[in-house]
Amino acid sequence: MESKKRRELPEFETIQAAIKGDAEAINHILSYFQPFINSECKRKYEDEFGRIYYVPDEYMKRRLETKLITKFLNFEIRL
């Protein structure tokens, strides 16, 4: 049985930079969440021969990415 690879969480400094609006930090956090976003944005597609495929819906994927960006730009860290 194949085990899932454990992805390393983004560092606290990266999260702080993303909250402040650093584009590189935002891209790093988005890349961390890409597997989850891709799994949630699957749509059923049926071709002309009746075969069913599950493909990523790019519109829904961009909406989730945009919502994630707006949420952590508005996020406040209280220490």
C-alpha positions in Angstrom: 0.0 0.0 0.0 1.4 3.4 -1.0 1.4 6.0 1.7 0.7 9.7 1.0 3.6 12.0 1.1 3.4 14.4 3.9 3.7 18.0 2.6 5.6 20.4 4.7 3.5 23.3 6.0 4.5 26.8 5.0 6.6 28.6 7.5 5.2 31.3 9.8 7.3 34.0 8.1 5.9 33.0 4.7 2.3 33.3 6.0 3.1 36.7 7.5 4.5 37.8 4.2 1.5 36.6 2.3 -0.8 38.5 4.7 1.2 41.6 4.0 0.7 41.0 0.2 4.1 39.6 -0.9 3.4 37.9 -4.3 6.0 35.2 -3.9 4.7 34.2 -0.5 1.1 34.1 -1.9 2.3 31.8 -4.7 4.0 29.6 -2.2 0.9 29.2 -0.2 -1.3 28.6 -3.3 1.1 25.9 -4.4 0.7 24.3 -1.0 -3.1 24.2 -1.4 -3.1 23.2 -5.1 -3.7 19.4 -4.5 -6.8 20.2 -2.4 -8.1 22.8 -4.9 -7.6 20.4 -7.8 -9.4 17.6 -6.0 -12.4 19.9 -5.2 -12.7 21.3 -8.7 -13.5 18.1 -10.6 -16.3 18.1 -13.1 -17.8 15.1 -14.9 -17.3 15.3 -18.6 -18.8 12.8 -21.1 -17.3 12.6 -24.6 -19.1 11.8 -27.8 -18.5 8.0 -27.3 -20.1 8.0 -23.9 -16.9 7.7 -21.9 -16.9 9.7 -18.6 -13.9 11.7 -17.5 -13.4 13.8 -14.5 -11.5 17.0 -15.5 -10.6 20.1 -13.5 -13.0 23.0 -13.9 -10.7 26.0 -14.5 -13.3 28.6 -13.7 -14.1 27.0 -10.3 -10.3 26.5 -9.6 -9.6 30.2 -10.2 -12.6 31.2 -8.0 -11.2 29.1 -5.1 -7.8 30.5 -5.6 -9.2 34.1 -5.6 -11.2 33.4 -2.4 -8.2 32.0 -0.7 -6.1 35.0 -1.6 -8.7 37.5 -0.4 -9.2 35.6 2.9 -5.6 35.6 3.9 -5.1 39.2 2.7 -7.8 40.1 5.2 -6.5 37.8 7.9 -5.1 39.2 11.1 -2.6 37.5 13.3 -3.0 38.3 17.0 0.1 37.6 19.1 
